[in-house]
Amino acid sequence: MKPPWKILMATPLFFLLTLHTLASPAYDHQPGTRRSKGQVCIALQHSFPCDVADFCSLAGCVLVVSVIEQLAQVHNSTVQTSMERLCSYLPEKLFLKTTCYLVVSIFGPDIIKLLKADVNADVVCHTLEFCKQDPGQPLCHLYPLPKTYSRSGSDICSLPFLAKICQRIKLAIQNSLPFKDVDSDKYSVFPTLRGSHWRGRDCNDSNKMAYPGRRPDNWDTHQDSNCNGIWGVDPKDGIPYEKKFCEGSQPRGIILLGDSAGAHFHIPPDWITASQMSLKSFFNLPTALTNELDWPQLSGTTGFLDSTSRVKENSIYLRLRKRNHCNHRDYQNISRNGASSQSLERFIESLSRNQLLDQPAIVIYAMIGNDVCNGKIDPVPGMTTPEKLYSKVMETLQYLDSHLPNGSHVILYGLPDGTFLWDNLHSRYHPLGQLNKDVTYAHLYSFLSCLQVSPCHGWMSSNKTLRTLTSERAEQLSITLKKIATSQKFTNFNLFYMDFDFQESVCVCVHAPQSRRSGRRAEGSSASSLNPWMDSTLVRWLYSCWQIASGRRCSSSGPRSWERRIHSTSRLSRCLETKGGTKSSGTPAPGELRKAETWVNSFKKWLWERLCHKLTGPSSAASLQSAFLPFKSLVSLSSLPLCHFWGWLPK
């Protein structure tokens, strides 16, 4: 397998000839796994982050040649023109445009010759030898079975002017530490290459004692030692601003230990959809490439920038910061593409927390896929067993206990049921197939499985039995995590378990774009069947009330019929009284008020029993109250806003 650090060496060629691997090994808890030369994988999921770290020469080549061919088709131009058009779309940063034209001059004649012969992208890439086929291995193809002839490959890292930068980036990515960090405090002023997109921006890169998350030095009278922007003394009373605003506010940082889902791996569809490409398509390509094709600045845990997508991001970090501005910049996204419980030990040391000098932290452990996901033909033997998971998670928790300040919290996320992916995507056209209606996700999954580099062959397979076995193992691992959370105690942090509500999250991603145009869920959508509790009439009424409470819309007959906007939460009580958002016809009778109050209380109890209790292992009320007490602020930041909305945290 190619080394993971060659991302920047391949970045200028990403959309012409992706020659090297990206980020980190896709299944790096299996270091002995062998891949054919050049066979590493490409994740073309445009709606979901998948645990894929490697971009294979063959898959990358097929991607790029397909785009070139489709650009020629869309614009009714020659192959030469379409290659030049693709290069013109790329930004100048990182020499992307210049290198693109260089690669076109090298490989362009062969590509033109082959495409003129009416062969497809598979044939072109096999012919150019971007993938070596092992003896006995089937010939992998996305389109009809390719023909072959030979040509030697090329190694972009062999270029002299890239050799030194290659080595430096190798070390930065392997260690999950900032590429540019003058004072070696693990924080940077540079955004990408594991810089401030991944962890809080350093406010003084020449002083290693000034960094996000530390306790203020002498209440930051003279300098901002914790980078939260609060320092100095109020001239009116002589009290330091840090002491005045932050003392007793219990600041806490947020730290994520995750995989590509936590790193927010994503390939925008317009990068690979010829009909949507324009000069604006690749403006964020340099940023994405220097972030390993991850978007941690938009992640659900540590994100701090507004997303350009239609789905609003509201990360845990942003909510912590909104609640307490003393938390400013105190976030760390220690996630890696392809990470699992078995490989976390290789980069957990990049975590920055000093037990004596720093504030407590909330740590989320979210290895949600790679312990059951691999690209082998028979993936089951390569899955992590409950025994191995227990051993590695305990090692991780012991490490955290020796590094986290007292008063911290750790949450173990369970694994999702990924059968949702195949069930909802396999018949849909992938962006590469939307123009000619010839490539579905099922075709893509089969192609990657043939290369043995599927992000998750267990769930991205037409074999229902295999998908079921993968889900069963994921459930076993989740049960193991829950047992650890309910049975183990640690000195410096409280330990919790939380189910990963994958179907609820993905349901929004898949169905929301289809429903936002009309302001309602599209007819025939399977969203409700995927979330049985969402079919409840009570929840539908609550959703209507939620819209009113948040100042969005008012409904005359529940959430399916929006009529007008309101801008006051004072109508919430009226909404609750009518259970549907309709305008009350005057002051209700005392008996009606009692009925409404009874309904609200019974509904709160019902939803608590079915939803909010998922945050902890114990089921008794006393245990729930005890578990929630130190976590009152965190639960309001969870993916269960209804619990917080009702003021449901035990007092």
C-alpha positions as CSV (number, residue, x, y, z in Angstrom):
1,M,0.0,0.0,0.0
2,K,1.3,3.5,-0.8
3,P,2.2,5.8,2.1
4,P,-0.7,8.0,3.2
5,W,1.2,11.3,3.2
6,K,1.5,11.7,-0.6
7,I,-1.8,13.7,-0.7
8,L,-0.1,16.9,-1.7
9,M,2.0,15.2,-4.2
10,A,-1.1,14.0,-5.8
11,T,-3.2,17.1,-5.2
12,P,-2.3,18.9,-8.4
13,L,-3.3,15.7,-10.3
14,F,-6.4,14.9,-8.3
15,F,-8.8,15.6,-11.1
16,L,-6.6,14.4,-13.9
17,L,-4.6,11.5,-12.6
18,T,-4.8,10.6,-8.9
19,L,-1.6,8.6,-8.5
20,H,-1.3,8.3,-4.8
21,T,-3.1,7.5,-1.6
22,L,-4.8,10.0,0.5
23,A,-4.9,10.7,4.2
24,S,-4.3,7.4,6.1
25,P,-4.7,3.7,5.3
26,A,-8.4,2.8,4.9
27,Y,-8.1,-0.1,7.3
28,D,-5.0,0.7,9.2
29,H,-5.8,-1.6,12.1
30,Q,-4.8,-4.3,9.7
31,P,-1.2,-3.3,8.8
32,G,-0.5,-6.6,7.1
33,T,-3.2,-6.2,4.6
34,R,-1.7,-6.2,1.1
35,R,-2.9,-4.3,-1.8
36,S,-2.0,-4.5,-5.5
37,K,0.3,-1.7,-6.5
38,G,-1.8,1.4,-7.0
39,Q,-4.9,-0.2,-5.7
40,V,-6.2,2.0,-3.1
41,C,-9.7,3.4,-2.9
42,I,-11.7,6.4,-3.8
43,A,-14.8,7.5,-1.9
44,L,-17.3,8.9,-4.2
45,Q,-20.2,9.1,-1.7
46,H,-21.4,12.6,-2.1
47,S,-24.0,12.5,0.7
48,F,-22.3,10.6,3.4
49,P,-18.8,10.5,4.9
50,C,-17.4,7.0,4.5
51,D,-14.3,5.5,6.0
52,V,-12.1,5.6,3.0
53,A,-8.7,7.1,3.1
54,D,-6.9,5.9,0.0
55,F,-7.4,7.1,-3.5
56,C,-6.4,4.5,-5.9
57,S,-4.7,5.1,-9.2
58,L,-7.2,3.1,-11.1
59,A,-10.3,4.4,-9.3
60,G,-9.0,8.0,-9.5
61,C,-8.1,7.6,-13.1
62,V,-11.6,6.2,-14.0
63,L,-13.1,9.2,-12.1
64,V,-11.1,11.8,-14.0
65,V,-11.4,10.2,-17.5
66,S,-15.1,9.9,-16.9
67,V,-15.4,13.6,-16.1
68,I,-13.3,14.5,-19.2
69,E,-15.5,12.4,-21.4
70,Q,-18.7,13.8,-20.0
71,L,-17.4,17.4,-20.3
72,A,-16.8,16.8,-24.0
73,Q,-20.3,15.4,-24.2
74,V,-22.0,18.3,-22.2
75,H,-20.2,21.0,-24.2
76,N,-20.1,19.2,-27.5
77,S,-16.3,19.6,-27.7
78,T,-13.2,17.6,-28.3
79,V,-11.4,15.6,-25.7
80,Q,-8.5,18.0,-25.9
81,T,-10.8,21.0,-25.2
82,S,-12.5,19.2,-22.3
83,M,-9.2,18.5,-20.7
84,E,-8.2,22.1,-21.0
85,R,-11.6,23.1,-19.7
86,L,-11.2,21.0,-16.6
87,C,-7.7,22.5,-16.0
88,S,-9.2,26.0,-16.4
89,Y,-11.6,25.3,-13.6
90,L,-8.9,24.5,-11.1
91,P,-7.5,27.3,-8.9
92,E,-3.9,28.6,-9.1
93,K,-3.2,27.6,-5.5
94,L,-0.8,24.7,-4.9
95,F,0.1,25.0,-8.6
96,L,-3.1,23.0,-9.4
97,K,-3.8,24.7,-12.7
98,T,-0.2,24.7,-13.9
99,T,0.4,21.1,-13.0
100,C,-2.9,20.1,-14.6
101,Y,-1.8,21.5,-17.9
102,L,1.5,19.7,-17.5
103,V,-0.2,16.4,-16.9
104,V,-2.4,17.0,-19.9
105,S,0.7,17.5,-22.1
106,I,2.1,14.2,-20.8
107,F,-0.9,11.9,-20.8
108,G,-3.3,13.9,-23.0
109,P,-2.2,12.3,-26.4
110,D,-2.8,8.8,-25.1
111,I,-6.1,9.7,-23.6
112,I,-7.3,11.3,-26.8
113,K,-6.2,8.4,-28.9
114,L,-8.0,5.9,-26.7
115,L,-11.2,7.9,-26.4
116,K,-11.3,8.4,-30.1
117,A,-11.3,4.6,-30.4
118,D,-14.6,4.6,-28.6
119,V,-13.3,2.9,-25.5
120,N,-14.5,3.8,-22.0
121,A,-12.7,5.2,-18.9
122,D,-11.9,1.7,-17.6
123,V,-10.1,0.8,-20.8
124,V,-8.1,4.0,-20.8
125,C,-6.9,3.5,-17.2
126,H,-6.1,-0.1,-17.6
127,T,-4.2,0.7,-20.8
128,L,-2.2,3.4,-19.0
129,E,-1.4,0.9,-16.3
130,F,-2.8,2.8,-13.4
131,C,-3.5,-0.5,-11.7
132,K,-1.5,-3.6,-11.7
133,Q,-3.6,-6.8,-11.7
134,D,-2.5,-9.6,-9.5
135,P,-2.6,-13.2,-10.9
136,G,-6.0,-14.7,-10.5
137,Q,-7.6,-11.4,-9.5
138,P,-10.7,-10.4,-11.6
139,L,-10.3,-7.4,-13.9
140,C,-12.1,-4.6,-12.0
141,H,-14.2,-2.2,-14.0
142,L,-17.0,0.4,-13.5
143,Y,-18.2,0.2,-17.1
144,P,-18.3,-2.8,-19.5
145,L,-15.3,-5.1,-19.3
146,P,-12.1,-3.3,-20.5
147,K,-9.5,-4.3,-23.0
148,T,-5.8,-3.8,-22.1
149,Y,-2.5,-2.8,-23.5
150,S,0.6,-1.5,-21.7
151,R,2.2,1.7,-20.6
152,S,4.4,2.3,-17.6
153,G,3.1,4.3,-14.7
154,S,4.5,7.4,-13.1
155,D,5.4,8.6,-9.6
156,I,4.7,12.3,-8.9
157,C,6.7,12.1,-5.7
158,S,9.8,11.5,-7.7
159,L,9.7,15.1,-9.0
160,P,12.7,16.9,-7.3
161,F,10.9,20.1,-6.5
162,L,8.2,18.1,-4.5
163,A,10.5,15.7,-2.6
164,K,11.2,17.9,0.5
165,I,7.7,19.1,1.0
166,C,6.5,15.6,0.6
167,Q,8.6,14.4,3.5
168,R,7.4,17.2,5.8
169,I,3.8,16.6,5.0
170,K,4.3,12.9,5.6
171,L,5.3,13.5,9.2
172,A,2.6,16.0,9.9
173,I,-0.2,13.7,8.6
174,Q,1.2,10.5,10.1
175,N,1.4,12.2,13.6
176,S,-1.9,14.1,13.2
177,L,-0.1,17.3,14.3
178,P,0.0,20.7,12.7
179,F,2.3,21.1,9.8
180,K,3.2,24.6,10.9
181,D,3.7,24.9,14.7
182,V,6.6,27.2,15.6
183,D,6.4,26.8,19.4
184,S,5.5,23.0,19.3
185,D,2.5,23.4,21.5
186,K,0.3,21.4,19.1
187,Y,-1.6,24.5,17.9
188,S,-1.1,26.5,14.8
189,V,-2.0,29.8,13.1
190,F,-2.2,28.0,9.8
191,P,-5.7,26.7,9.0
192,T,-5.1,23.5,7.1
193,L,-2.5,20.6,7.3
194,R,-3.8,19.7,10.7
195,G,-3.9,23.4,11.8
196,S,-6.7,25.5,13.1
197,H,-9.4,23.8,11.1
198,W,-8.6,20.8,13.3
199,R,-7.9,22.4,16.7
200,G,-8.3,25.9,18.1
201,R,-6.2,28.6,16.5
202,D,-3.0,29.5,18.4
203,C,-3.0,33.1,19.5
204,N,0.8,33.3,20.0
205,D,2.8,30.8,18.0
206,S,6.1,32.0,19.6
207,N,5.0,31.1,23.2
208,K,4.2,27.4,23.9
209,M,2.5,28.4,27.2
210,A,-0.2,30.3,25.3
211,Y,-2.7,28.0,23.6
212,P,-6.5,27.3,23.6
213,G,-7.9,25.4,26.6
214,R,-5.5,26.2,29.3
215,R,-6.4,27.8,32.6
216,P,-5.7,31.6,32.5
217,D,-2.3,32.6,33.8
218,N,-2.8,35.1,36.6
219,W,-6.3,35.7,35.1
220,D,-4.7,36.8,31.9
221,T,-4.0,40.2,33.3
222,H,-1.2,41.0,30.8
223,Q,-1.7,38.5,27.9
224,D,-4.3,36.1,26.5
225,S,-2.8,32.8,27.7
226,N,-5.8,30.6,26.7
227,C,-6.6,32.3,23.3
228,N,-10.2,32.9,24.1
229,G,-9.8,36.6,23.3
230,I,-10.4,37.7,26.9
231,W,-7.6,39.5,28.7
232,G,-6.6,42.7,30.4
233,V,-8.0,44.6,33.4
234,D,-11.2,46.6,33.7
235,P,-10.0,50.2,34.5
236,K,-13.3,50.9,36.4
237,D,-12.8,48.4,39.2
238,G,-9.3,46.8,38.5
239,I,-10.8,43.3,38.1
240,P,-9.3,41.3,35.2
241,Y,-11.8,40.6,32.5
242,E,-11.0,36.9,32.5
243,K,-11.9,36.8,36.2
244,K,-15.0,38.9,35.8
245,F,-16.4,37.0,32.9
246,C,-15.1,33.4,33.3
247,E,-14.7,32.7,37.0
248,G,-17.1,30.0,38.0
249,S,-18.5,29.5,34.5
250,Q,-16.9,26.0,34.3
251,P,-15.3,26.3,30.9
252,R,-14.8,23.0,29.0
253,G,-13.2,22.1,25.8
254,I,-14.5,19.6,23.3
255,I,-12.3,16.8,21.9
256,L,-13.3,14.3,19.2
257,L,-11.5,11.0,18.8
258,G,-13.0,9.8,15.5
259,D,-12.7,8.4,12.0
260,S,-13.6,10.0,8.6
261,A,-17.2,10.7,9.8
262,G,-15.8,12.8,12.6
263,A,-13.3,14.5,10.3
264,H,-16.3,15.2,7.9
265,F,-14.9,13.5,4.8
266,H,-16.7,14.7,1.8
267,I,-16.4,15.1,-2.0
268,P,-18.7,17.8,-3.3
269,P,-20.9,16.4,-6.1
270,D,-20.1,19.3,-8.5
271,W,-16.4,18.2,-8.5
272,I,-17.4,15.1,-10.4
273,T,-20.6,16.1,-12.1
274,A,-19.7,17.4,-15.6
275,S,-23.0,19.2,-16.1
276,Q,-22.5,21.3,-12.9
277,M,-18.8,22.2,-13.3
278,S,-17.8,25.8,-13.6
279,L,-15.0,28.2,-12.6
280,K,-16.6,28.2,-9.1
281,S,-16.6,24.5,-8.7
282,F,-13.1,24.1,-7.4
283,F,-12.6,27.3,-5.4
284,N,-12.3,25.2,-2.2
285,L,-10.2,22.4,-3.7
286,P,-6.9,23.6,-2.2
287,T,-8.4,23.7,1.3
288,A,-9.9,20.3,0.9
289,L,-6.8,18.7,-0.4
290,T,-4.6,20.1,2.4
291,N,-7.2,18.8,4.8
292,E,-7.0,15.3,3.4
293,L,-10.4,15.8,1.8
294,D,-11.9,16.2,5.2
295,W,-13.8,19.3,6.3
296,P,-13.3,19.4,10.1
297,Q,-14.2,23.1,10.1
298,L,-17.8,22.0,9.3
299,S,-18.0,18.8,11.4
300,G,-20.9,18.2,13.7
301,T,-18.6,18.1,16.8
302,T,-15.9,20.7,16.2
303,G,-17.1,22.7,13.2
304,F,-17.1,26.5,13.5
305,L,-17.8,27.7,9.9
306,D,-21.1,28.0,8.1
307,S,-21.6,25.2,5.6
308,T,-22.4,26.1,2.0
309,S,-24.8,23.2,1.8
310,R,-28.5,23.4,2.5
311,V,-28.1,21.5,5.8
312,K,-27.3,23.9,8.6
313,E,-24.3,22.8,10.7
314,N,-24.6,23.5,14.4
315,S,-21.7,21.8,16.1
316,I,-21.3,20.9,19.7
317,Y,-18.4,23.3,19.9
318,L,-20.5,26.2,18.6
319,R,-23.2,25.4,21.2
320,L,-20.6,25.2,24.0
321,R,-19.2,28.5,22.8
322,K,-22.6,30.1,22.6
323,R,-23.4,29.0,26.1
324,N,-20.1,30.2,27.4
325,H,-17.8,32.4,25.3
326,C,-14.9,31.5,27.7
327,N,-14.8,28.2,25.6
328,H,-13.7,30.1,22.5
329,R,-11.3,28.1,20.4
330,D,-11.2,25.2,22.8
331,Y,-11.8,22.3,20.4
332,Q,-9.7,19.5,19.0
333,N,-10.7,17.2,16.2
334,I,-8.4,14.2,16.5
335,S,-9.9,12.2,13.7
336,R,-8.3,10.3,10.8
337,N,-9.7,8.7,7.7
338,G,-9.7,5.0,8.3
339,A,-9.2,5.1,12.0
340,S,-10.6,2.4,14.3
341,S,-10.3,1.3,17.9
342,Q,-7.3,-0.8,16.9
343,S,-5.3,2.2,15.3
344,L,-6.2,5.0,17.7
345,E,-3.1,4.4,19.7
346,R,-1.0,5.6,16.8
347,F,-2.2,9.2,16.9
348,I,-3.9,9.7,20.3
349,E,-0.7,11.3,21.5
350,S,-1.5,14.3,19.3
351,L,-4.2,15.1,21.9
352,S,-3.3,18.3,23.8
353,R,-4.4,18.4,27.5
354,N,-2.3,19.2,30.6
355,Q,-3.8,17.9,33.8
356,L,-2.3,20.7,35.9
357,L,-2.6,23.7,33.5
358,D,-5.7,23.1,31.4
359,Q,-9.4,23.2,31.7
360,P,-11.5,19.9,31.9
361,A,-12.7,18.6,28.5
362,I,-15.6,16.7,27.0
363,V,-14.2,13.8,25.0
364,I,-16.3,12.0,22.4
365,Y,-15.0,8.6,21.3
366,A,-16.7,8.0,17.9
367,M,-15.0,5.1,16.0
368,I,-18.3,4.3,14.2
369,G,-17.3,2.2,11.2
370,N,-13.9,0.8,10.6
371,D,-14.1,-1.9,13.3
372,V,-16.6,-3.7,11.1
373,C,-15.7,-2.2,7.7
374,N,-13.0,-3.4,5.4
375,G,-12.7,-4.1,1.7
376,K,-11.9,-7.8,1.8
377,I,-13.9,-10.2,-0.3
378,D,-14.8,-11.9,3.0
379,P,-14.9,-9.0,5.5
380,V,-16.1,-10.9,8.5
381,P,-12.8,-12.3,9.7
382,G,-11.2,-8.9,9.5
383,M,-13.8,-7.3,11.8
384,T,-12.9,-6.3,15.3
385,T,-14.1,-8.8,17.9
386,P,-15.8,-7.6,21.1
387,E,-12.8,-8.9,23.1
388,K,-10.3,-6.9,21.0
389,L,-12.5,-3.8,21.2
390,Y,-12.8,-4.1,25.0
391,S,-9.0,-4.3,25.3
392,K,-8.2,-1.3,23.0
393,V,-11.0,0.9,24.4
394,M,-9.7,0.2,27.9
395,E,-6.2,1.2,26.8
396,T,-7.6,4.4,25.3
397,L,-9.6,5.3,28.5
398,Q,-6.5,4.6,30.7
399,Y,-4.5,7.0,28.5
400,L,-7.2,9.6,28.8
401,D,-7.4,9.2,32.5
402,S,-3.7,10.0,32.7
403,H,-3.9,13.1,30.5
404,L,-7.3,14.7,31.1
405,P,-7.8,17.3,33.9
406,N,-10.1,16.2,36.7
407,G,-13.7,16.9,36.1
408,S,-13.7,15.9,32.5
409,H,-16.3,13.7,30.7
410,V,-15.9,11.0,28.1
411,I,-18.7,9.7,25.9
412,L,-18.5,6.5,24.0
413,Y,-20.6,6.5,20.8
414,G,-22.0,3.2,19.7
415,L,-21.8,1.9,16.1
416,P,-24.6,2.6,13.6
417,D,-26.6,0.1,11.6
418,G,-25.2,0.8,8.1
419,T,-27.7,-1.3,6.2
420,F,-29.4,2.0,5.6
421,L,-26.7,2.8,3.0
422,W,-27.5,0.0,0.6
423,D,-31.2,0.0,1.2
424,N,-31.5,3.7,0.2
425,L,-28.7,4.3,-2.2
426,H,-28.0,1.2,-4.3
427,S,-30.6,2.1,-7.0
428,R,-29.7,5.8,-7.1
429,Y,-27.5,7.2,-9.8
430,H,-24.1,8.3,-8.6
431,P,-22.9,11.7,-9.8
432,L,-20.8,10.0,-12.4
433,G,-23.8,8.2,-13.8
434,Q,-26.4,11.0,-13.7
435,L,-25.6,12.4,-17.1
436,N,-26.0,9.1,-19.0
437,K,-27.9,7.1,-16.4
438,D,-25.3,4.4,-16.5
439,V,-23.6,4.3,-13.0
440,T,-25.6,3.6,-9.9
441,Y,-24.2,3.3,-6.4
442,A,-24.6,-0.4,-6.7
443,H,-22.2,-0.3,-9.7
444,L,-19.7,1.8,-7.7
445,Y,-19.9,-0.5,-4.7
446,S,-19.2,-3.5,-6.9
447,F,-16.3,-1.8,-8.6
448,L,-14.7,-0.9,-5.2
449,S,-15.3,-4.4,-3.9
450,C,-13.6,-5.9,-6.9
451,L,-10.6,-3.7,-6.1
452,Q,-10.9,-4.9,-2.5
453,V,-10.8,-1.3,-1.4
454,S,-14.5,-0.8,-0.6
455,P,-15.0,1.5,2.3
456,C,-17.3,-1.0,3.8
457,H,-17.9,-4.2,1.8
458,G,-20.1,-5.5,4.6
459,W,-22.7,-2.8,4.3
460,M,-22.1,-1.8,0.7
461,S,-22.9,-5.2,-0.8
462,S,-25.8,-6.7,-2.6
463,N,-25.4,-9.7,-0.2
464,K,-28.2,-9.2,2.3
465,T,-26.8,-11.9,4.6
466,L,-23.4,-10.1,4.7
467,R,-25.1,-6.8,5.5
468,T,-27.0,-8.5,8.3
469,L,-23.8,-10.1,9.7
470,T,-22.1,-6.7,9.6
471,S,-24.9,-5.1,11.5
472,E,-24.9,-7.9,14.1
473,R,-21.2,-7.4,14.7
474,A,-21.7,-3.6,15.0
475,E,-24.4,-4.3,17.6
476,Q,-22.1,-6.6,19.6
477,L,-19.5,-3.9,19.6
478,S,-22.0,-1.3,20.8
479,I,-23.1,-3.6,23.6
480,T,-19.4,-3.9,24.6
481,L,-19.0,-0.1,24.7
482,K,-22.2,0.2,26.8
483,K,-20.9,-2.4,29.3
484,I,-17.6,-0.5,29.6
485,A,-19.5,2.7,30.3
486,T,-21.7,1.2,32.9
487,S,-19.1,-0.9,34.7
488,Q,-15.9,1.1,34.7
489,K,-14.9,4.1,36.8
490,F,-12.0,6.5,36.3
491,T,-10.3,9.1,38.5
492,N,-10.4,12.1,36.2
493,F,-13.5,11.8,34.2
494,N,-17.1,10.5,34.2
495,L,-17.8,7.9,31.5
496,F,-21.1,7.7,29.5
497,Y,-22.4,5.8,26.6
498,M,-24.6,7.1,23.8
499,D,-26.3,5.2,20.9
500,F,-25.4,6.5,17.5
501,D,-28.8,7.4,15.8
502,F,-27.5,6.8,12.3
503,Q,-30.8,6.4,10.6
504,E,-32.3,9.6,12.0
505,S,-29.2,11.6,10.9
506,V,-29.0,10.1,7.4
507,C,-32.7,10.3,6.9
508,V,-32.4,14.0,7.0
509,C,-29.5,14.0,4.6
510,V,-31.2,11.8,2.0
511,H,-34.7,13.1,2.1
512,A,-34.3,16.7,3.1
513,P,-33.1,18.0,-0.3
514,Q,-36.2,16.4,-1.9
515,S,-38.6,18.1,0.6
516,R,-37.1,21.5,1.1
517,R,-38.4,22.9,-2.1
518,S,-42.0,22.7,-0.9
519,G,-41.4,23.1,2.8
520,R,-42.8,19.7,3.5
521,R,-41.6,16.1,3.3
522,A,-42.0,14.7,-0.1
523,E,-45.0,12.4,-0.6
524,G,-43.9,8.8,-0.7
525,S,-40.8,9.5,1.3
526,S,-39.6,6.6,3.4
527,A,-38.4,8.8,6.2
528,S,-41.2,7.9,8.6
529,S,-40.8,4.2,8.1
530,L,-37.1,4.5,8.9
531,N,-38.0,6.3,12.2
532,P,-40.9,4.5,13.7
533,W,-41.3,7.0,16.5
534,M,-41.6,9.8,14.0
535,D,-44.9,8.2,12.8
536,S,-46.5,9.1,16.1
537,T,-49.2,11.8,15.9
538,L,-47.9,13.2,19.2
539,V,-44.5,13.8,17.7
540,R,-45.9,15.4,14.6
541,W,-47.8,17.8,16.8
542,L,-44.7,18.5,18.8
543,Y,-42.8,19.2,15.6
544,S,-45.4,21.8,14.7
545,C,-45.0,23.4,18.1
546,W,-41.2,23.3,17.8
547,Q,-41.5,25.3,14.6
548,I,-43.6,27.9,16.3
549,A,-41.3,28.0,19.4
550,S,-38.3,28.6,17.2
551,G,-40.0,31.4,15.3
552,R,-40.3,29.6,12.0
553,R,-43.8,28.9,10.8
554,C,-47.3,28.4,12.1
555,S,-49.5,25.5,11.0
556,S,-53.2,25.4,10.6
557,S,-53.4,21.6,10.5
558,G,-50.1,20.2,11.8
559,P,-46.7,20.2,10.1
560,R,-48.0,19.3,6.7
561,S,-49.7,22.6,6.0
562,W,-47.6,25.7,6.7
563,E,-49.5,28.9,6.3
564,R,-47.7,31.8,7.8
565,R,-44.5,32.8,9.7
566,I,-44.5,34.1,13.2
567,H,-41.7,35.7,15.1
568,S,-42.6,35.2,18.7
569,T,-42.2,32.2,21.0
570,S,-45.1,33.5,23.2
571,R,-47.5,31.5,21.0
572,L,-46.0,28.2,22.1
573,S,-48.4,27.8,24.9
574,R,-51.3,28.4,22.6
575,C,-49.8,25.8,20.2
576,L,-49.6,23.3,23.0
577,E,-53.1,23.9,24.1
578,T,-54.4,23.1,20.7
579,K,-51.9,20.4,20.0
580,G,-51.6,21.5,16.4
581,G,-50.4,25.1,16.0
582,T,-53.9,26.4,15.2
583,K,-54.9,29.8,16.5
584,S,-56.8,29.6,19.7
585,S,-60.4,30.9,19.6
586,G,-60.1,32.9,22.7
587,T,-59.3,32.1,26.3
588,P,-59.9,28.3,26.8
589,A,-62.0,27.1,29.7
590,P,-60.3,25.9,32.8
591,G,-61.2,22.3,31.9
592,E,-59.5,22.7,28.6
593,L,-56.4,24.1,30.2
594,R,-56.2,21.1,32.5
595,K,-56.5,18.8,29.5
596,A,-53.7,20.6,27.7
597,E,-51.5,20.4,30.7
598,T,-52.2,16.7,31.2
599,W,-51.4,16.1,27.5
600,V,-48.1,18.0,27.7
601,N,-47.0,16.1,30.8
602,S,-47.9,12.7,29.4
603,F,-46.2,13.5,26.2
604,K,-43.0,14.6,27.9
605,K,-43.0,11.3,29.9
606,W,-43.6,9.3,26.7
607,L,-40.9,11.0,24.7
608,W,-38.4,10.8,27.6
609,E,-39.0,7.0,27.9
610,R,-38.5,6.5,24.2
611,L,-35.8,9.0,23.3
612,C,-33.9,10.8,26.0
613,H,-33.0,7.8,28.0
614,K,-30.8,6.6,25.2
615,L,-28.0,8.8,26.4
616,T,-27.2,6.5,29.3
617,G,-27.0,2.9,30.0
618,P,-29.0,2.6,33.3
619,S,-32.8,2.7,33.0
620,S,-33.9,3.7,36.5
621,A,-34.9,7.2,37.2
622,A,-32.4,7.6,40.0
623,S,-29.6,6.4,37.8
624,L,-30.7,8.7,35.0
625,Q,-30.7,11.7,37.3
626,S,-27.4,10.9,38.7
627,A,-25.9,10.4,35.3
628,F,-27.3,13.6,33.8
629,L,-26.4,15.9,36.7
630,P,-22.8,16.6,35.7
631,F,-23.8,16.7,32.1
632,K,-26.6,19.2,32.1
633,S,-24.9,21.5,29.7
634,L,-23.8,18.7,27.3
635,V,-27.1,17.1,26.9
636,S,-28.5,20.4,25.6
637,L,-25.8,20.2,22.9
638,S,-26.6,16.6,21.9
639,S,-28.5,15.4,18.8
640,L,-31.6,15.3,20.9
641,P,-32.8,18.9,21.1
642,L,-36.3,17.9,22.1
643,C,-35.0,16.8,25.5
644,H,-33.4,20.2,26.0
645,F,-36.4,22.1,24.6
646,W,-38.7,20.7,27.2
647,G,-36.2,21.5,30.0
648,W,-36.0,17.8,30.6
649,L,-32.6,17.6,32.4
650,P,-33.2,16.4,35.9
651,K,-32.6,19.1,38.5
